[in-house]
Amino acid sequence: MIGHQVKRVAIAIVGGSGSGKSWLADRLQKLLGKSATRLSEDDFYLDRSHLAPARRAQLNFDHPRAIDWNAFEAALNNLLSGKTARVPCYDFSTHCRAGREKTLKSQPFILAEGLWLLRRPSVRRLFARTIFLDCPATTRLKRRLERDQQARGRTEASIRKQFRETVEPMHRLYVQPQDKRANLVLKPGWGELEIAAIAGDLLSASA
């Protein structure tokens, strides 16, 4: 911090569905305390309320075009500029926006998590640090089964079908290649030591 000017940095946490993005963001936010805020790519899925529920269920939500990238980029730019950001609330059980928004306050550290944050050059350039979570498909599927059955009311059969037909093929095409654009790739077995090192590096760089 120089005078009253606050240095703000955005950190991208990228990886496949079930790779541990939210868990890592949670841990980093606890270590960084009130100086960190969170931005999730998941909140920016396009609203599908104009489609019948049966049609929504047929859409490919594992392709990058499922996201409102203009709105995401605008929100991230606002946070980096010290402004508040209005973020939509998305309901995964209906594939629709919930009709309300939440307001995020800008902080020195902006932790952004998502599947495809490093694909678009205009978004990628906004991040000072980029982390990719390399996680095997078996682990990602297991975590997705637990999450989607408990939190999203999905059946095991539907989760496995989606994982096989769209999640994993789209992962290979659009998610995994981003590991080459990341500053740091966390391989299986990472844990508290790596998290503490990341947080310590961020705090040192901002001092």
N, C-alpha and C positions, 0 to 999 in steps of 0.2 A: 504494500500500500504506500503510495506517495502522496503526502498531504491528505486531502479528502478523496482522492481518486482511488477507486477500488479496481483492482485487476481481476477480471473475470475470465475463467477458462471453462471450456466445455469438454467433457470426457465421454467418449463413445464406448459403450459396452455392447458388443455385438456377438451373436452366436445363434445357433439353431434353437428351435422351440424345445424347451426343457434342458437347455445347456447350463443354466444357473445364472442367467443375466440378472434377474430380480434379486436373487440371494446375494450376489456380489454387490449390487447397488445398495441393498439394505445394509450390508456390513460396512461399506465405505461411508455411507451416510452417517452411521453411528460414530465412526471414527473421526469424521470431519465435523460432526456436530451441526450447529446452527449455521455454519458457513456453507452448507450444501443444500441444494434443491434437486428435485427429481423431475425428469421429463421422459415420458414413455411413448415410444412409437405406437404402441397398441391403442392409445387413445385416439389416434388419427385414422383409424379404419373408416372408409367411406360409409356413409349412412345408406342402408339398403331398405329403409322402411317403405319405399315406393313399390317394392317387389313383394309378391306373395311369399309366405314362409317356405313353401315347397321349392320355389325358384331360388330363394336365398341359400337354401341348403345345398344347391348344386354349384354354387359359385366357388371359384378357386381363391381362397383367402390366403394362400401361401405364395402368391405372386406379388412382387413389389408394387404392381399397379393397384393393389387393393387399398393403398394408403393415400391420403390427401397430403401429398408432399408439399404443396404450396403452403398449406396451413401449418404443417410441422416446421418448415423452414422459417416462416414468419414468427412462430412462437419462440424458436431458438434464437433468432436474431434479436427479438425483444429482450429476452433474458440476458443475452450478452451485452446489450446496450444499457442494462440497468433498469429496464422497464418491466412491468408485470406482463404476464402472458395469459390469455384466455384459452383454456383447453377444453375440448368437448369430452363428454363422458360417454363411453361406449359400452353397450350391453352385449357380451359375447353369446348369451343364451338366445338372443333374438336377432343378432347381427344388425342392430339399429343403434343409433345414438339415443341417449336417454332423455334428450330434451332439456338438459341443463348443462351448465359449464362450471368449471372450477378455475380459480385464479391462482397462478403461481407467482411468487415473489422472486425477484432476481437475487442471487447470492454469488459469492466469489467462485464457488464450484457448482457447475451444472452437470449433474450425472444423467446422461441420456442412455436409454437402453432400447434395443430393437434388433430386428432380424437383418435389416438392410441399410443401416446408417452409413456404410462406407461405399455404397454403390454410386450414388449421385454426386458428381463433382461439386455442385453448388452447396450440398449439405456437408460433404466430407471435409471441405476446406474450413468449416466453422469449428472443427474439433482440434484442440491443442494436443490431446492424448487420445489414443485409440487402442482398445483392448478387444481381442477376439478370444472367445472361449471354444476351444476344440474339444468336442465331447462325442463319444461314440453313439451310434444310432440306438443301440440296445438301451443305454442309459436314458437317452432322450425320450424314447417311447415309454419306458417304465414311468418316468416322471409325468409325462403327458397323460397317461392312463389314470394316474392318481389325481392329478389336477382337474381334468375335464369331467371325470365322473363325480367328484366331490363338489366342485365349484360351478360347473356349467351344465349339469344335468344330462350329460351324454352317456350313451351306452358303450360298453367295451367294444362291441362289434363295430360301431360307427367310428370310434376313435382309431381302431386298427385299420379300417378301410381307408380313412382319410390319410393316415400316416403313410400307408403303402402307395396310394394313388396320387397324392399331391404333396404331402409334407416332405417326404424324403426325396422325390424327384426334384422338387423346387429347391430343396436344401442343397443338393449337388450342383444345380445350375446357378443359383443366385446367392446363397448364404456362404457356403464353404470357400468359394474363391476370394472372399474378402479377407481371408487370413493373410494374404500377401500384401494387403494395404494397412495392416495394423502395426502399431509401434510395438505391441506386446501380444504374444500368443500364449495363452495359458493352456497347457496340456493336462490331461487327466492326472489327478493327484494333487492339484493345487489346493491351498487352504489358507489358514490364518496367517502363516508366515508371509505368503505372497501378498495377501490383502494388506497387512501391516506395512509391507515395503512400498506398495502402491500409494497408500495414504501418506506415508512419510515423505515420499518423493514429491507428491503434490503439495504438501505443506511447506516443504523446503523451497520448492520453486516459487511459491507465492510470497515467501517471507521478504 
